[in-house]
Amino acid sequence: MDSAYRDVLVTGAAGFIGFHLVRRLLAEGCRVVGLDNLNDYYDVRLKQDRLQQLAAHPEFTFERRDLADREGLDRLFRRRRFDVVVNLAAQAGVRYSLQNPQAYVEANLVGFVNVLEGCRHHGVGHLVFASSSSVYGANTAMPFSVHHNVDHPVSLYAASKKANELMAHTYAHLFALPCTGLRFFTVYGPWGRPDMALFLFTRAILEDRPIQVFNHGRMRRDFTYIDDIVEGVVRVMGRKPAPDPAWRGDAPDPGSSYAPYRIYNIGNNRPVELLEFIRVIEAHLGKEARKEMRDLQPGDVPATYADIDDLARDVGFRPATPLSEGVGKFIEWYREYYKV
């Protein structure tokens, strides 16, 4: 365990990434408070079963709370001291943001400013927060770099994540709160989200239902295995950002700052075409998918590809789990969990 932290608050602890991160931190000897509102965006039983895996650990405490509950969150920060806060709670999903934009404002904007205020007023040493590869929006220069401008989001979800980065920078500037944002690239693995492609495809193929293949299978995604994401988060947690003395206001670098603020991509650095992704799933299931080809959906981007040089330079880590290995582990978990 890194000596920089012992007491950690993880928001979104019943979520996919949050669950895996909490499990890792507990194994390393941390005391963890996990916060989640257990909303019904997807099957609540999956979230409850994740929590059940954590509940037996003596150093884990669960708080059922919404980030938008300002008073409740403030009481938590007053009651417990945290060395590091990892904010993973958010309303997720690009497509859902077209149907229910208010949910993104409440969770991702109102909720996030409440987290920032809690960190500011209660001596938190480092805020690590989830951003997303979706912030690259209309950018087409590949691979996506944290040093690129990202002012052209194509979904409200993406805009809310970009707003989180701006809000965190403001607190780093005004209050010297060390903040690190992590742009995750298409995370997958055991206990994954049911609204993500791997889960949807696996379930449909096993149930002999057709799968919807958007952009006619020409989408490219930088699929990143969950253990690699968690390794990156843990390494970043132990490295507070320092002001960059080379930063210049007349040529501002979006990836760093004169304030204690950094942004990193965490991706596999190996984009895969959707049809190849499906072939890997079919190989592990021993069954071919029935494919319904569809156009690109509003809010989606045709490709993602992470430049991870900054992450490798600063924390010495590059995600490397091969796609076939990660998909195999997910399908093994899926068959065991759903008894299929």
N, C-alpha and C positions, 0 to 999 in steps of 0.2 A: 504493500500500500504506500502511495506517495504521502510523505509527511506534510504536504501542503493542505491536506484535507482529511478529516475524520468524520465530521458531521455534515451530512449531505441531504438536501431537499431535492427530490426528483418529482416534478409535476408530470402528469400523464403516466403515472407508474403502472396503471393497469393496461396501458397501450402496448403495442408490439415492441417498439424500441425501448420504452420505459421499463417494461418487465425484464427484458434481457439485461439492461444496464443495472437495475437494482440487484438482480441476482449476482452479477459480477462484483458490484461494490460490496455486497454482504460477504461474498467469498473472500474479499480482500481485507475484511475486518472493519469496514465502515459502519457507522450508525446511520441508518437511512430512514427518513420520513418520506413516504410515498403518498402523493396527493392525486386524486382523480375524481371526476364527477360521475363516472360510469354512465355516460349518456348512451342513447340507443341508436347512434349513427350506424353501428353494426351490432351483431349479436352480443348482448350483455353477458351471456353465459360464458363466452370465451374470455371476456375481461375478468369475470369472477373466478374462472378456473386458473387464469394466470396468477391472480392475487392469492389464491389458495396455495399455490406453489411457494409463495413468499411468506405467507402468514406464520408458518411455524418457526421462522428464524427469530431468535430473541432480540436482535438489534433492528428489527423492522417494525415500523409503526405506520399504519394506514390512516389517512385522513380523507374522508369522502367530502369533497368541497369543490365548488366551482371557482375558477380564477376570477370571474366577474364579481364574486362576493368579496367586496373590498374590506368590510369590517372583519369577516371571518378570516381572511388571509392575514390581515394585520394582527389579529389575536394569535395566529400560529407563529408569526415571526417574533412576537413578544414573548411567547411561551418557550420557544426553542431557538437556540443559536446555531447558525449554519456557516460552515467554512466556505462551501460552494453550493450554489443553486444551479440545477440543470433543468431548464424549462423545455420540456417536450410536449406539454399539453397544448393542443390546438385543435381547431376544427379542420380536419384533413379533407383531402379530395378536391381535385380540380373540377370535375363535372358537377358535383353537388353544389359548388359555389354559384352555379348558374340558376339553381332552383331555390336556394335558401341563403342569400347573401348576408342577412342579418346575423346568422349563426357565426359567420366569420368575423364580423365586427365585434360581437360580444366576446368570443373566446380569444381571438388573435390580436385584437387591438385593445379593448377594455381590459381583458384579462392580463395582457402583457404589461400594460402600464402599472397594474397593481403589483405584479412581480417586481418590476423595476423599483417601485416605491418601497416595497418590502426590503429589497436589497440595499437601497440607499439609506434607509432610516435605521437599519438593524445590523450594520457592520459586516455584511456578507463580503467575503474576500474576493470572490470571482463568480460572475454570472456566465454560464455557458448556455446558449440557447439554440434551438433548432430553427434553421432557415430551410431552404429547399432549392433544388436545382431548377424549380419552376421560375425562379426570379429571372433567369436568363431570357425568358419570354421570346421575343422576336429575334434575338441574337442568332446568327448563323455561323459566326467565326468559331471553328472548332480547333482544339478542345476548349470548352468554356473555362475561362480564367477569372479568378477573383479580382484581377486587375482590369477586367473589362467593365465598361459602363453597363448598368442593368436598369435602364429607365423605361423599358418598353414591355411591361408585363402583358400577358394575354389572357389572364383570368384574375378574378378577385382574390382567389387563394394566393396566387403569386404576388399580387399587389400587397396583400396583408403581410406576407413574409418579408418583402422588401421594406415595408413600413416598420417591421420589427427591427430590422438592421439599422434603420435611421433613428428609431427611438432609442435603441441601445447606445448608438454613437453619441447621441445627445447627452445621455446620462454619464457616459465615459468622459465627455468633455466638461460638463457642468460640475459633476460631483466626484470625478476621478474614480468612478466605479469600473474596475476591470471587466470588460465584456468580450466574449468570443462567440461569434456566430458560426454555425456549421451548416453548410449547404449539402444536405443528404441527396444522394442520387439513387432512386428506385431501389429501395431496401426490400429484401426478401429473405425468407428462411422460416424455420419452425415457429409456430405460434403467430404466424403472419396475419395481416389484415384480410378479412374476407372480401373487401372491395378491390383488392389488387389483382393484377392479371394472373399471377401464378396460382392463387387460390381459386379464382373464378374458372380458369381453364381446367385445373385438376378436377374440381368438383363436376364440371359439365362433362368432361370426357368420361369420368367414372360412371356418371348417370346417363350416358348415351344421349346427351343433349348437344346441339351445335354450339360452337363458340363464335363470338363476334370478333373478327379480326379487323381492327381499324387501320386506316390508311393502306388497305389492301396488303397488310403485312410488311410494308416498307418502313414502318416505325423503327428507329434504332434507340436503344436504351442502354445506359451504363448501369447494368444490374449489379447491386452491391450486397454481399452476404452480410447478415445481421452481426455475426461475430466480428467482422472487419469494422463495421460501424461502431460497435461498442468499444473495440480496441482504440479506435481513433478518438472517441469521446473521452475515454479514461485518460489517455495521454494528454489531451488538451486540458482536461480538468486540472492537472498538476502543473500547468505552465501558464501563469498569469501573463497576459499581454502587457508589454511595456510600450511607451511612446516611441515612435519611429523617428529618430533624429534626421533621417533623410527625406521625410515627408515635406512636400512643398505646396503651398497654397496656390501658386501660379501654374502648377502642373499636378493637380490632386490625384493621388493614387487611391482608387476605391477599395483596395484590398488591405490598406493599413491606415495609420492616422498619427497625428501628433498627440492624440489622446491614447489611453490604455485600451486599445480596441483592435481586434483582428477578425478577419473572415477567412474561413477555410472551406474548400471543397472536400467532401469525403465520398469518393466514387471508386469504382473498380478500374477506371482508366482503360476499359476495353468494351466499347459499345458493341451491342449484339442486335442483329435485325430480328424483328418480332417473329418471323417465320422460322428462324433458326432456334429461337427461344422455345417455340412450340414443338419443334422437332426433338429438343432435349427432353421436354416433358413427356412426349409420346414414347420416347425410348425408355424412360424410367417406368412409365405405366404399362408398357407393352401393348399399347392400344393407340390407334390413330384417331385424331380429332376430326369431327365434321366441321368444316370451316365455312362461315358466312362472311364474305368480304364486305367491308364497310368503308366509307370515306372517313377522312380525318375529322374528329369531333371538335366543335367549338371549344376553345380553351386549351386544347392539346397542342404540343409542339412535335414536329416530325422526328427530332433527334436530340439526345443529350450525350455529353461526353465530357468527363471531368479532367481538368488539368490539376494534378495533385502535387505539383512540385513544391509549393509552399508548405503543405502538410509534411511532406517527406523531409524537407530541410529543417523545419522547426521542431518536429516531434519524432523524427526518425521512423516513420511508418508509412507503408504503402499497402492498401488492400490488395489481396492476391488470391482469394479463394476462387478456384475455377467454377464456372457456371454449372457444369454437370455435377460437380461435387455438392454444391449448395442446393441445387434443385433436388438431387437425390435425398439429401437430409430432410428437406421440406416434405417430400412425398412419403418418406418413412414416418415422419411425425404425423402427417395427415391420416395415413392408413391406421395408425395406432390410436389416434385421438377419436376418429370417427368410426373405428372398427369396420373398415371396408377393405 
